[in-house]
């Protein structure tokens, strides 16, 4: 993927904000807002998988949905394949949709129970592609082959399939219009361990064959390590660290990343004995009332005075590694002077 | 762990069947295990493997119909729980056998304060006065690490975060000093950093209180960190049973081995391609006459289709229900 030549940026996100209003009282006045995504910036290169990890409520799914403009975003720009979709008109957006697709978390809820598999996979073609009946049918069969579904099941309904197979249907539907960019929102979270590997391998295979670019949203840190080229870690609406996979897992720079990685239980007793755990105290603050200064300052084991006053800037700290933490500023400052 | 001590819980040949409109589902098939005092027994398996149903059957928590606990014996302190009447069973449940369920939101009653829900078992099982129960309730909340315990007794479940709610559930389960604690996926609904907090708490409480724990989970990582012994379930039966180090260091059943390989590492070397277990877990319409893992097993041979393997000893305290001997690479001579 990274063979010397600089890969093209397919997705460029700048200062994306997604705030949801909180209404209260008889007059439904706006009394505050939930800052689900509060100023994130990142790029995704063509053909790569960017992993987006974080705990529940950190805004990772909202970020993924805002990226495809499934919400009217509050602020910022999202450029996908050269087009800014943040302020595109409805008509223009509709023309851009085939390029960007989504695979949803719950394969049960995201498939219409009254439609057959063929109708589900064929629907995007019917909406966007202007094909004849025969052409649509043959494309649906091709897609079913590509995701490993038996063609004979084309006229069955979603409830007749297992969770893993349903997720394959969702993937086939996302692929129907030959998109360049797919947001995978927790695509394996609802599946059993032995089925997860099947779906992840399928996603990887499709990426290689079709040159797809993924944003892979997940809370499963070990699966993200497997599938992603670069990883972004979110905490309370902000990206706290973004780095290439190996660098991030080998030597996390942000204290939150460190704590998050160390909290993952280790199935290998030999490695488990070597692992030093950082146990965080307390819970994630509410995104409607984030703390002053750094969002992580309330739980950070290495909190300093400055953290409670000033929100650290998200900036490049090493080649290709970005983080938002005052600790890193301090070390770079002292080493420079 | 004291070896050779009489088990607090001894389950023999448990069979549970659900009767549905489309026929019977044999969810638990001849499951036998024991639980020694003070030990933590891990139960792993995928959804539908029968791990929760096993635990629910043994203390009579399954509604009948549709559930039918068909055979077996569950010895708790010399008494067969399957033969015990509902009233005596109720006295044991919650008092001598405690429970923690998966989802802390749905297992706490939203219209009562946390204090009320903590005091209820104390009054019912321990005959405490209201005042004494309240003092004990505050102690319990403190024990599970909830700050400001006395104040928080007046709060409702929705005023607690997910991790705190699970702490409340643990406090309720511990209220009457149970000899056995059954925890059904207690950390599955929680985030990793909160899960790490709860795991630390359980380790600490075990040292303080010394009860025996059955910990049900699908997460092998969690089991590796806290269990003494592990049983692996597949298709309603136990396929492997071993001390925790032995299970992860020297797994014998092809299912256990495959399961360990399908999980990507978070530390150590990263595999280029994930190993896959092809196919689906079985739905058991009848009592299996052959090995339930056979269709997904890379080592399956003709005998696996003819017989359902019994649990064969493969090492000290280690057994696997498999005809294939992985160490010699051929069928076992049994």
Interface residues (C-beta under 8 A of the other chain):
Chain A: X55 X56 X162 X164 X192 X193 X194 X195 X196 X197 X198 X200 X201 X204 X219 X221 X222 X223 X225 X226 X246 X249 X259 X260 X261 X262 X263 X264 X265 X266 X267 X268 X269 X270 X271 X272 X275 X277 X279 X280 X281 X283 X284
Chain B: X46 X47 X161 X163 X164 X191 X192 X193 X194 X195 X196 X197 X199 X200 X218 X219 X220 X221 X222 X223 X224 X225 X244 X245 X248 X249 X258 X259 X260 X262 X263 X264 X265 X266 X267 X268 X270 X271 X273 X274 X275 X276 X277 X278 X280 X281
